[in-house]
Amino acid sequence: MAKYDPTKQEDWQIGELAEEELDFNRQCDKIGILPEERIPMGRKIGRVEYMKVKERLKDKPDGYYIDITAITPTPLGEGKTVTTMGLIEGLGARKMNVGGCIRQPSGGPTMNIKGTAAGSGIALLIPMADFSLGLTGDINNVMNANNMAMTALTSRLQHEFNYDDEQLAKIPLKRLNIDPRRVEFKWCMDFCAQTLRNITIGRGTKMDGFQMDSSFCIAVASEVMAILSMFSDLPNLRKRLGEITVAYDKKGNPVTTDDLECAGAMTAFMLPSINPTLCATVELQPVFVHAGPFGNIAVAQSTIVADQIGLKLFDYHVTESGFGCDLGFEKFWNIK
């Protein structure tokens, strides 16, 4: 009898058995990740310092680049990750040097109707539960960076409402004349909390904030998550985070995170997330997990940097584009 039997075992049971053999350092040894390029996070998984790998392998030719797409998916998905994991396992069974990279799933669909986005049966990514419950913290870092910007914005509105220019200068702050009716940015959390889509904040005294309409979005719809998918290096990440338009002033000029002087702090929150996490299929072929932007309202891609090192490490690098070919696949060609 085969070790894994998807006709008799649930996905979590298959994943639990496979994870007994999953060891981060052994996986790194197998694909040529040097000890100084590893950031272990327990026995099973860890991050890989992509800049060191990219620099070391810069003269090595790229492998074949394979993207998995699908028709516009149903609420339960359409099987892209099953196909991705199955293809990686199939090529691995034929002794090919193969690996991949996929997005991290959002807690919204995971806890709503969809369940894990790790594939299914023996075409499965492990560690399955960790993958679905935050993994190494990228989505949490996105939430912190995003909400740092919203905190800076709402605090500035409060100060500009409470203090005149002379008092602001003592803090020291300059007046940005933010229009509270033209705030474009949103708070975020990684759940499908429709009741928080349109809210009122700042109720109470003038020391409790500025009363205004506000809103939440799901974390993977945040512009910060899209930036994580598309950045090229740490200075580029800092530059992109500083260019986010959070609101407009009363003359219609954009107010950015650099104007609010919070982009450096946002970058500090995002620093651990610049490096992809190394996971595996149940047959222990290597698979990176990095970023998780939605396909219908964002860029639908895992990170450019994880694909860059995957193409150097593997002869066949398999990735997937979120949502359908009319969204994710088209964005794959335009972005990657």
N, C-alpha and C positions, 0 to 999 in steps of 0.2 A: 504493500500500500504506500502511495506517495505520502510524503511528510505533510503536504498541504492538500486538502480536499475541499474545494469551494462548494461542492454539493452537500457537504455535511458540516462545514465550519463557517462561522461568521467571519467577516473581514477582520474584526478585532482579535479573534482567536488566531487567525493566520498571522496577523501582524505581531502578536505577542510571542508566538513560536519563533518567527524570523528574527525578532529583536534580540533573542538570546545569543545570536552569533554576530550582532552588529557591534563593531568596535571602531571608534573614530580613528585611532592611530593606525590600526591595520588597514582601514580604508585609504588613509593618506599614503601609507607605504605602497599600496597596490597601484595608485595612480601617479606616484612620483611627487607628492607634496612633501617638501623638506620640513624637518622639525621646526625650524625658525619661521615657517610660513603657516603654522598651525595655532589656533586659539581653541583649545579643548573646552567643552562645556559639559562635563560629565563623561561617562564612558562611551555613550552611543554616538553623540553628535558634537559638532564644534564648528567654528567659523574658519575660513581660509583667507589669509591676507592676500587679497587679489593683486595689489600693486606689486608685491614682491614676486608673485608668480608671473604676472604679466611682463615685468622687466626681465626676469630670468629666461623666459621663453620667447622673447620678442622676435628672435630670428628664426623661430621654428615655423614652418608653413601651417596654415590653418587646416583643420579637418573639414569634412563635409558637414554642411549646415542643413538640418532637417527641421521643418516646422509643421506641427500638427494643427489642423483647423477642422471646422465642422459646419453644418448648417446651423442656423440660429437655434440655440438650445431650448429645450423645455425647462420648466422649473426644477426638474430633478437632474438636469444636465444631459449631455448628448454623447459622452464617452470619450472625450479628448484625452483625459489623463489615463484612462484605461488603455487607450491606443498607444499613448506615449510610453507608459511603463511596459506594456507588452512588446513594443518594438525594441526598446532598450534591452529587455530580457532575451528576446529572440536573437538579436545581433550578438549579445553576450554569449548565448549558447553556441553560436557559431564561431566563438573565439575572437570576435572583433573587439577592438579597443573602442568601447562605446560608453557614453555618459550623457547626462542631460541637465536641464534646468527648468523648473516650473515655478509658478507663483505660489505664495502662501495664501491659504483660503481665509476669507473674512469670517468673523464670528457671527455675523448676521445670518447668512444662509446656513452656516453650520448648525446654529442653534434654532433655526426656524424650520425649514423643510428639507434642506438638501443633505445634511449630514456631512461626512468628511468629503474632501475633494482630492483624496489621495489615490483614486482609482478603485479597483474592487477585485475580489477573488485573489488570484496569484499575480495579477497585474496591478501591484499595490506598492505605494511608497511607504517606507518605514523611517522613523518611528511614527506610526499612524496617529495615535492620540496626541503626542507632542505637537505634531504637524498641525493638527486641528485646533490646538489650545494655546497658541502663542509662540511655540517653538523657541527661538532664542531672543524674542522680544522686538522684532522689527515693527509690528503694528502698534505696540505700546509706545515705542519711541516716536513713531509718526504722530500718535495722539498727543504726546507731550509737546512735541515741537509745534504742532498745529495750535494747540490750546495755549501755548506760550504766546503766540502771535495774537490770539483773541484776548488774552489777559492784558497784553500791552496796549491793544487798541481800546478796550473798554476802560482801562485805567486812564489812558490819555484823554478820552472823552470826559471822564469824571473830573479830571484836573482842570481841563479847559473850561468846563462849566462852572467849577467852584472858585477858580482863581483868576485874577487879572494878569496882564502881561508881566507886571513887575513881580508879582508873587511867583509866577511860573519861572521867571529868570533866576530866582533864588534856588530852585530845586536842583539843577537847572534844566528847564525845558523851554523849547520854543513853541509858540502856538501853531498848530497845523490846520486849524479851522476845519476839522473833520465834519462832514455832513452825516449825522446819525441816520438819515433816511437813505443814504447811499453806501451802506456797509455791504460789501460783496463777499466777505469771508464768513465762515461758519465755525462754530464749535464742532468737535467730532467725538464719537464714541463708536465702538465696533459692535453695535447691535442694531437690529431693525426696530428702532424706537420711534414710530411715526408720531407719537404724541409730542415729541420734542422738535418736530420740523419747524413749527412756528410758535415762539414763546415770547414772553415779556420778561426782561431782566432789569435789575437795578431798582427794584421797589424798596421803599424804606426812606431813610434820611439821605441827605446829600453825601454822607460818609459811606453809604451802602452802594455807591455806583451811580451811573447815569441811567435813568429809566428810558428804555427803548425796546423796539422789537428786535428779536434775534432769532437764531436758528441753529439746529444741529444737522450734520450730515454723518453718514457712516464713514469710518476711518479710511476705508480703501477708496473712497471718492474724494478724499482730501488732495489738494494740489501738492502737498508735501509727499504723498505716496507716489504721485506721478513723477515728481522730481527724482525720487529715489530710483525709480525705474530707468530714468534717462540720463543721470549724471555720469560724468567721465572720470572725475577724480575729486579729491577733497576741496581744492580751491573752486572747482566748477560747481560743486554742491553748495558751497557757501555763497557763490555768486547767484545761483538760481534761487536759493532761499531768500536772498535779499531783494529779489526783484518781484516777489509776490505782491500783487495789488490787493490790499485788504479793504480799501474804501476809496471814496473820492472826497475832496474838500468842497467847500461851498461855491467855488468857482469852477468845479468840474475837473480839477487836476487829480491824477491818481496819487494815493497815499500808499506807500510800500512798507514792507517790513524793515527795510533799511531806514526809512524815515522814522519809524518807531524805535529804531536802535535795538531790535531784538533778534536780528538774523544770526548774530554770533551765538547767542544762547540757543537758538533753534538748531544750529549746526552742532553744538555740543551735545544736545539730546540725540542727534542723529548719528554721531560719530561711530558708535558700535555697529550700526546698521550698514556701513559702507562695505562690509565684508560679507560674502554669501555664506550660508550655512550648508554644510555637506551632509546629506542624508543618503538613502540608498533604496533600491527596489528590494523586494523580499528575497531575490536571488543575489543581492549584494552588489549589483552594479551601481556605480556612483551617480547621484543626482543632486545637483545644487538646488536650493530653495532661496529665492531672493526677490522681495517686493511682492505686491499683490493688488495692483490697481484694477478696478472693474473694467469691463469691456464696453458697456453701453454708455458710460459717462466719463471714461478716462482712457488710458492708452492700452490697457489689456495685455501688457507685456511683463515678463520677468525682466531683470535688469540687463542692460547692455554690458556691464562689466563682467557679470557672471558668464554670459555667453562668450565674451572675449577670451576668458581663461579656459572655458570649456572647449573652445575651438583649438586651443593650443595643447590641451591635455589629452583630448580624445581624437581618434580618427573619424568618428561619427558622433556629432553633438546634436542631440534631439531636444527641441523646445516646443512650446505650444502657445498659441494666441488665444486670448480669452474671448468668450462669446462666439459669434458666428464669423464666417469668412467675410461677410459684408462689413464687419467692424474690426475684430482683432487681426485677421489676416491682412487686411488692407493697411492697418497701422503697423504691422510687422514690417511690411515692405518699405513704408515711409520712414520708419524710425530706425530699424536695424539693418 
